């Protein structure tokens, strides 16, 4: 019918289209007859009508041995049904059009071809043909003797020549499936549609083609209105990441899709928590309009959210270390991981109405008595993100929101000494870790001796992690966040195709005895993941060097340290250097205009800029924020706009436009008395 409609679309009449369709079916049947003759060794017949079939049969005989063609019982049944159907269609077309639709000569030739094909078929499948109502000895439509002229041709197969009615055929219950051929059991005509490969001796269907499961990214909503919607969004996100991870060999860009999906969920779908108000209680928490504090949460939803956050974090870490790092992607992965940490902290502090977790009660400071809230910090994120190229406005907004949230936590919620998981300080147990674990053990009746506490955190004593899985997931999320801020790539896993199972972290107490012995005075941790040992201590070493440089009047950004180390060949930086950094352009350290004036030879970028223009541009780059209008005016000049054809200058302008620069934690900042203003000393992790 499709072929007929296509022919009708080419301005053919209904009769002409039906004629062409019958001739096409006849040609296919003649080709099938040639294959049957090649397999059975029969003759292709004689006459002009069978000349094409004879030629095809000869060719098939030459290649049948090499192709190992086999004529199954299902094939025999299909061919008999096709012959019967073609003869009915040809006779009907000849009778309806009075001989003008299909000439009598063609009808006779079709009948002769079908008769010879049926006669050449083997008789082993007669039982199958009779089962579905196609008797092998049934008479196909033919012309009466002496009436092969323009008069209509009579059909000898009953009154109308149609197939038996469905009521005359046996039911499914009456068919003996055990006696039928394996390929024709129940539905013999469908065996032709799919011919699965035969399994080897003792094998199974493992060689079958894999099934590609659809990945419906539209299941993740654009926004959520309540906690149930947030849990559903994270559930869909994890399910889609599993599909992408398990089909990464058959789906293109699996890692990039997972990274983009998780980035969309945490920068657009889930709302980030708002900063805690100063001295705010439960009434103030409701009044500030924060999504995570305005309503109470059910314990089941809290557990589901935290579990999904851990799985999402592992998927995102797997994708981050499997993709080539660019400046834009480095900014995205750091900011998205900080958003995951912020949402995890907000869920841990949520007010639960029915069955709150004991860990969440102590973490949020609602345990009563002298207990006070705990929390973790972002480490060097405020400084590391200064030179990140946040080309997306949403990423820049999320960076500011995350920094404001954790700055308010430190100022108004978490007291000094209750900060946990300070892993950047040598991977050691801090005072906050010991205090939280001791409170939790006292409230639960576990052994709260000092030597057992570090083993509780690592899971070597699994009692706490099994009863309060929130402890392990919070530990892993914070570790991944601070691991991504390691300034050199030597401290990160190599870029390769990782699986989510490789992202599962294994913790142990370094140098501590698990059975009968005591842990060291300052126990430190060993973390293994991605088939290697991971360490965040390099962040502290880099922070100390950048603090010394800041005290001397230089830049305090760890990114500067890593770039200088890369230029000297000491270490490979975590991400490509900033194009807006004048030190990168000239290959030596520059912190002010005086350093620019002391350089003897400046780059000319392939002759696109003169020495004076390069010196002016480098001086512009040493002025934060002011460099944006200065560089735009500089490159807008008709003599210098073509210089942007150099990739180095393109990266320079992109960095100046999209790098956020220093972050100021307070709304007000004192007016400097001298120019340039002195850089105040600061501690690692504090925003400026």
N, C-alpha and C positions, 0 to 999 in steps of 0.2 A: 504493500500500500504506500509506503514511503517513496519507493521508486516511481510509482504511478503519479503521485502528487508532484514529484520533482519534474517529471516529464510534462505534466499539465502546466507547470509554471513556465515551461519553455514553449508555450503556445500550441501544444499538441492537444487533439481532441481526446475525449475519454476512450473512444474506441481505439485510436492509434496508440494511446498509452498502454492500454490493456494488451494490445498486440505485441508491443515491444517488451512488456514484462513477461509474456508467455515465451517469446523467443529467447529472452535472457535465461529463464528457468531451463529451457531446452538445452542451451549451450552448457550450463552448469551440469546438467544431467549427462550430457555426452562426455564432459571431462571426467565425471565420476565413473562412467562406463570404461573409459580408457584405463583408469587406475585399477578397476576391478579386473579387467582383462590382463593387466600386468601381474596381478597377484595370483589369479587363478589359472593363468596360461591359456585362457580362452581366446576366441577369435573376435575381432572387432566388427565382423560382418562385412557386407559388401554394399556397393551402391554409393551414389553421391552423398546421400544423407549421412552415411557412416564414414566417409573419408576422413573427416577431421578426427573422429574417435579412433580410427585405425592408426593415424599418425601419432596421436597422443598415446595410444597403447604401446606402440613401439618404443617411444621415448620412456615411458614408465617402466617397461621391462628392463631397460638398460640401467635405470637408477633404483629399481626396487630393492635390489640386494644391498646396496650401500645405505639406503635410508631405512631398511628394516621395517617396511610397512606391514601392518597387520590388519586384517579385516575381522573385526569383532562382531558378535551377535547383535549388538546395538547398532553397528553400522549397517548391517544387512536389513534390519527392521526399518531404519530411517530411509534407506534407499528405496525399499518397497513402498513405503508411504509416500515418498516424493514422486515416484512413478505414477501412482494412482492419482495423487492430487494434480499432477501436471496434465494427465489425460482428461480428467474431469474439467479442468479449466479450459483446455484447448477445445474440447467438444462443446462446452457451454458457449465459448466465444464464437465458434463457427455457427452454432444453431441460432443464437440471438441475433446475429448480424446478417443472417441469410446468406452466409458464404463470403460476404465482403470483409468481415472482420478478420477471419483467418481462412486462407485458401484451403481447399480440400487436399491439395498436394502436400502442404505443410502438416495438415492434420494426420495424413497417412504416415508421413515420415516420423512425426512425434510418436505415433502409436507403435510403429515398427521399432524405434529406438528403445522405448520403454519396455516392449515385450522382450527384446533381446537382452536388455539389462536384467530383467527379472529372471529370465531363464538362466543367465550366467551366475546368479547368486547361489551360494551353497545352501543346502536344505537343513543345516543344523539348527537354524533359528526359526523353524516353522512353528515351534511351540510358543515362542515369544510373539510372533506375528499374530497367531490365533488368539493369544491372551488379550491383546489390545484391540481385537476386531479387525485385523488385516490378514485375511487368509491368503496364504501364498499361492493358492490355486484359483483365486478370484479372477474373473475376466475383467480386463481393463477396457475402457471405451474403445470401440473400433468402428470402422466404416463397413457397411454391407458390401458383399461382393458385387462388382459391376456398378457401384454407385459412387465411384471416386471422381465424380465430376462436380459441376456447380450446384447440384442438388444437396440438400442437407444430409448429414450423416447420422444414421440411427445409432443409438447407444444400446448395447446388448446387456448391460449389467442392471437388470431390474427396471422398474418403472422410471425412476429419475436418476439412477446411478450414484446416489449419495452414499456416504458412509453409514454404517449401522447407527441407530439411535443410541444415546447414552444409556437408556433404560435396558437395551439389549446386551450391553457389555457386562462382564462380571464385576462385582464390587471388589473393593480392596481386600475385604475379609476372605473372599473366595480365591485369591491369587496365591499360589504356592511359591513363596519367595525363596524357599530352599532349593527348588528345582530350577529357578531362573538363573540366568548368568549374573555374575556379580555386578557388572556394569549396567544391567537393565532391571534391577530389582525395584519393583514398585513404579518407577518412572523411567522406562527404557529410553524414551526420546530425549531425556535430559542428559544422558551420558555423553552425548556429543559436545555439550557445551563446555565441559571441564574434564580433562583427562589427567588426573594427578599422577605424578611419577610413582612408579612402583617402588616400595621399600625393599631394601636388601634383606637378605636372610638374617633374621634376628633383629632387624632395625625397626624404626618407627617412621612417623611422618615428619621427622625433623628437617627434611630437605624441602618441605613445602615453602612456598613464598611467604615472607613475613607480612603480617597485617599492619598497615600504617594507621594508627589511631589518630583521630582528629584532635587538634589542640584549639579549643574555643577560648581565645583570649578575651572575647567579649563577656565572659562570665564574671570578670572582675568589674565591679561598678566604678563609676567615676567619682562617687562620693558615698558616704555612709551617714546615717542619721542617728544610730544608736549603737550600743555595744553588740547586739546580736548581728547587726549589719557588718560591724568591724570584724567579728569572728568569722562570718561567712566569707568576707572578702579575703581574709588571710587563708581560710580553708581552700578556696578556689585557687589562690596563688600557689599554695604548696602543691595541690593536685596538678596544676598546669606545669609547674617546674618539674615534677616527677615525670610527666609525659615527655617533656622536652629532654630531660636527662636520659631517660631510658631509650629514647629514639634518636639520640644524637648521631648515630651512624647513618640514619635515613632521612633526617631533617637537616636542612642547611641552617647555619647560624644559630645553633641551639644555645650556645653560651651567651651570645649577644642578646638573644630574645629573653633569656632568663634575667640577665642584668637589666634590660630595659623594663621588663615586667615588674620586677621588684622595686626598681627606682620609681616607676609610676605609682605603685601602691603607697610608698612611704613619702613621696613628695606631693602627691595630688589626691589620692583616695582617702587615706587616713589623716585626720587632722593632728597636727603636732600639739603637744601640751603647751599651755601658756605659762608664763612665769608665776611662781607662787607670790602672793601679796605679802608685804611686810607685816608680820605679826597677825596673820590671818588664821582664823579658826575654821570650823566647819561652815559657819554662815558666810564667811568671806569666800571660802572655796566655792560655794554654790553661786555667790553673786558675781564672781569674776568671769563667768561664762565659759570656763574651760570644758571642753568636751569630756575629758577624762575625770573631772571632779564634780560636775554639776549633778550627777545622779549616782545612786548606789549601784553596785554591780553584784551579780550572783556569783557564788564561788565556782560553779561549773564553767561559767563564761570566762572567769579569770584564769582558771587552769588551762582552758582551751586556748586562750589568747597567748599565754606564756609558752605553751608547747608549740604553737604555730610560729611564734617569733623565733624560737630556737631553730626550727627546721628551715625557716626562711633565711636565717642568718647563715646556716651551713650552705644552703644553695647559693647564696650571694657570694660567700667566700670562695666557693668552688668556681663560680663564673669569673670572679675578679682575678684569680690567679691562673685562669685559662685563656685570657685575652691579652693581646698586646697593649701595653700601657701607653697612652698619650696624655698630654696635659689636660685635655678636657675630661677624659675618662678617669684620670687620677682624682680630679676635683669631684666628679660624680660619685665614685666609689667611697671616698672619705666622707662626703656629706650624707650619702644614703646610709652608711653604717652608723654615723652619728644620729641620724633620725631613728634608726632601729633601736639604738641604745636609749634615746629619749622616750620612745613609746614604751619600751620595756620598763623603764623607771616609773613612768606614769601608771602602768598597769600594776606594778608591785605596790604602789602607794594608794591604789583605788580603795574606796570604802565598800566593803563587802557586807551584804545584808544578812546572809544566812550562814555559810560555813567558810570563814576566811582561813587561809593558810597561816600556820604558826609563824613561818618565816616572814610572810608579808605583814603580819601584825607587828612583829618586832622591827622589821625594816622601816615601816612607816611611822614608828613611835607610838602606836596605839595599844601597846601591851600594858600600860598602866605602871604605877610606881615610878621609880627613878629612871626608867628606860627612856631613851631619847632616839630620834630618828637617825637612820644611817643613809648613806648614799655614796655614789662613786662620781669621779670627775672625768672630764674629757681629756685630761693630760695636756699634750701640746697642740691640741686641735686649733686653738685660737691663733697660735703662731704659725702652724703648718698651713693653715688655710689662707694666710695672707697672700701668697703667690699662686694660689690655685686659679686656673682659668675657668671661671664659672660663666660659660657662654649662655646658659639658660637663666632667665630671670627667676624661675622657680627655685633653682639651686641656690642662688644668692639669697633669696628670701628665707629658704630653709636653714641656711647657715646662720643667719642672724637670729632666727627663732630658737635654734638649738643652743646657741651661745647665751642668749638671754635666759633661757630656761635653766641651764646649769649654773649660770652666774647667780640667779635668784635662789637656787637651792643652797648654794654655798653661803650666801649672805643671810638668808632668812630661815632656813629649815634645818640643814645638817650642821650640828655644832663641830667645832674643831676637835679632832681626834676620833671622829666617827666616820671618817672617809675609808671606804673599803676598796680592795683590789687595786692598790697602787702598784701595779705590776711593772711600770716603767722604772721603778726604783730597785733594780737588781733582781726582779722576780722573787721578792721575799714577802713573807707574811708581815702585814703591817698591824698597827695597833687597832685599827677599826675592824680588821678581820678577826682578831682574837676576841674583841669585845662582843661582836655579833654572834660568833660561834659559841662563846661561853653563855650568853643569854639564852640562846636557842637550846643548848644542852640542859641548862638548869630548868627551863620551862617544860622540857620533854622528858626529863629524867635520865638522859644519857650521861655517860662519863664526861665530866667537864675538866678533867686534868689537863694541864697545859701541854704535855707532850702528845696528847691525842688530838688536839685541835687541828693542826695542819693536815693530818691524815683524813679528817672529816671533810675538809675543803677539797682535797684531791680526789676523794672517793675511794681511797684505799681502805678506809673504814666506811663501808657503804651505808651505814645506818641513816645518816642525815640526808644524803642525796637520794636514797630510796624513799624516805618518808616525805622529804621536801624537795622535789625535783627542781623547784624554782631556784635553789642555790646553785646547781650545776649550770642551768641555762643562763643565769645572770653572769656567772663566772666566765662562760665561753663567749658571750656577746661582748663583754668588756675587753676580753683578751683580743678578739678579732679586731675591734675598733682600734686598740693601741698597737696591734701588729701592723696595721695598714699605715701607721705614721712612722714606721722605721725609715730613716732617711736614705738608706742605701738598699739596693736590690739584693745584696748578699744575705741580708737577714730575712728575706722573703722566699717563699717557695718558687721554684723555677716555673716559667711559663710553659705549660703543657696541657694536654687534655685530661683534666682531673674529673673524678666522679664525686658525687656527694658523700660517699662513704669515706673518701680520703680526707674530707673536712672534719670528720669526727675527731675531737681532741682527746688525748690521753694524758692525764696529770699524774705526777708522782712527786713525793718529797725527796729532794736531792740530799743524799748523804744521811738519811734518817732511817732507822730500823723500824719496820712495821710491827714485828712481834717481839715483845719483851724489852726493847730498847727505848731510849728517849730520843726525841728529835733534837737537832742542834738548837743552840740558844736563839739564833735568828734563822729559822728554817727557810729555805728557798725551794722553789718549785722547778721541776723539769716538765716541759710541755712538748708533746710530740703530735705531729699532724702533717699531712701531705708527705708522708714517708721521710720525715726528717725532724730534727729538733728545732723548735721555734723559741725565740727569745726577744723580749721587748727592752732589754737593758740598754741597748744601743741608743734608745731615745734619751736616756738620762745623760749619757756621755756626750751626745751631741748638744743637749740643752746646756750643759755646763760650759762647753766651749763657746756657744753662742751668747751665753750670759756674760762671759768675759769680754767677748767682742762688743756686746752692747754697752758694757761699762766703759769701754775704751772709745765709744762713739761710733761704732760700726752698726751693722744690721744685726738684729737678734734672731732673724728667721732661720730656722733649721734648714729650710730649703736652700738658703745661701750657703750654708756649711756643706751640704751634700753636693751642690754644684761646684764649689771650689775644690772639694776633694775629687770630684770627677775630672775637673780640668787638670789637676796635678797627677792624675792616674792612680790615686790612692784607693778609690772605690767607685763603683758604678752607681749613679744616682737612681732613686726609686722611679723617677719619671723624667722625661726630657726637661732641660732647663728652661727657664722663663726667657722668652724673647725680649721682654721689656727690661731685663736686667742688663745694665751697661757692662757689668763684669763678663757676662757671657759673650757679648759682641766683640770685645777687645781681647779676651783671654787673660785678663788679670784683674785683681780686686779693685773695685771702684766704689767708694762710699759717698763722695762729695765732688763738687766741681774742681776742687784743688787736685784731686787725683786725676781728673781728665786732663788738666793743663800740663801735668807732668809726663804724659805719654808722648813719645817721640813720633811714632808711626801709627796712624789710625787706618782702619779698613776703609776701602772706597766702594765696596759692594759691586764689584765688576765695572768700575768707572761710572757708576750712576750718580754718585755724590762726590763733591769736592771735600778736601780736608777740613775746610772751615765749616761746611755744612754738617759734616759728621761730628765735629767737636760741639757744634751748637745742639745737635740732636742728643748727644750723650749728656750734656748739661741739663737738658729738659728731663731726661729719664731719671735724674737724681732727685727730682722734686715730686713727691707723691701727690696725687690728685691734681695738682696744677699741670702736670705733664699731659693730661688729657686734652684740654683746649690748645695747649702749646703745640702738641704733635699734630693735631688736626689742622691747625693753621699752617704748620710747617709743610705737611704733605699736600695741602690744598693748592700750593703755588704751582703755576703752570710748568715751571722748570723742574719741579721735583715730584710731580704726581706720577710720572712714568717710572720713578725709582721703585715704586711699590711692586714692580715686576720681580724684584728679588725676594725670594722666600724668607730670607732673614728679616727684611724690613716688614714684610707682611706679619710675621710672628711678633715683631716689636710692636706694631700698632695693635694687634689683637691682644697682646698682654697688657698694654696700657689701658685698653678699653674695658677688659673683662676681668682683670684681677681685682679682688675686692679691697686689698690693702689691710692696714691695721684696723682692728676692731676695738672700740671704746666701750668698756663695760658700764661706765657712768654717763649720765646725761650731760653733766657739766664737766669741763676741764679747765684748769686755771690758765690764764693767758700767759704765755712765756714772756720773760723779761729780756731775753737776749735772743739773737738770731745767729746761727741756728740754735733752737732750744736744746738743752741737755736732755739726754735720754734717761729717764728715771730707772733705777734698778727694779727688777721684777723677778718673780719666781716662775719656774717652769709651769706652764699651763694657764697662767693668768692672762686675761685679755687686757689690751691697752687701748 
